[in-house]
Amino acid sequence: MKYLLSAAMAAFLMVGAVSAQHMNIGIKGGLNLFDIASDDNSSNDMKAGIHIGLLGHFHLAETLAFQPEVVFSGQGAKVSSGVVDSKLNLDYINVPLLLQYMFDNGFRLQAGPQIGFLIGAKSNINDNKIDVKSNYKSVDFGLGIGGSYVHPPSGFGVDLRYNFGLSNINENNAVNSTNNGVQLGVFYLFGHKS
């Protein structure tokens, strides 16, 4: 799976490099607030986590860009059963593939699909961590939508995104559950052109 992910990212970067007017590579990181929505109406609270990774930014036209990313993302939820409170920690390598509409002033609107690869899943109950990775599917599909701002002279920017889960993450359960959450982060584009 690691090799497939690496090959896919390399292909996206090469295609973008050939067709783009200009390109930038960048780094990003920030705060996650995620929960899990389930069709059994169970109640979860948002859990804080982090995301950190790499991005490519390819200008396809004057106002249109393609931005693939490879990001570690700490997700999950706080689960309350009425008796015991626990945390579910789901760690993913996410690959968002975003199209961006770019305004002249540095603001951008963005949306696109995302595929996530589960690399770890642990339930934390009273400081006891239990590996529950086998309870969750190894691949998750979602949709990201949001906005960002880049300061053109410096290449520094901020990003706000909401991720909608589109696929059931449970492996062997009659309950359908999806990852949903907000990401607020900062990024830096190397050699940014305004």
Stockholm file with secondary structure:
# STOCKHOLM 1.0

chainA/1-194         MKYLLSAAMAAFLMVGAVSAQHMNIGIKGGLNLFDIASDDNSSNDMKAGIHIGLLGHFHLAETLAFQPEVVFSGQGAKVSSGVVDSKLNLDYINVPLLLQYMFDNGFRLQAGPQIGFLIGAKSNINDNKIDVKSNYKSVDFGLGIGGSYVHPPSGFGVDLRYNFGLSNINENNAVNSTNNGVQLGVFYLFGHKS
#=GR chainA/1-194 SS CHHHHHHHHHHHHHHHHHHCSCEEEEEEEEEEEEEEEETTCCCEECEEEEEEEEEEEEECSSSEEEEEEEEEEEEEEEEECSSCEEEEEEEEEEEEEEEEEECTTSEEEEEEEEEEEEEEEEEEETTEEEECGGGBCSEEEEEEEEEEEECTTTCEEEEEEEEEECSCCBSSCSSCEEEEEEEEEEEEETTCCC
#=GC SS_cons         CHHHHHHHHHHHHHHHHHHCSCEEEEEEEEEEEEEEEETTCCCEECEEEEEEEEEEEEECSSSEEEEEEEEEEEEEEEEECSSCEEEEEEEEEEEEEEEEEECTTSEEEEEEEEEEEEEEEEEEETTEEEECGGGBCSEEEEEEEEEEEECTTTCEEEEEEEEEECSCCBSSCSSCEEEEEEEEEEEEETTCCC
//
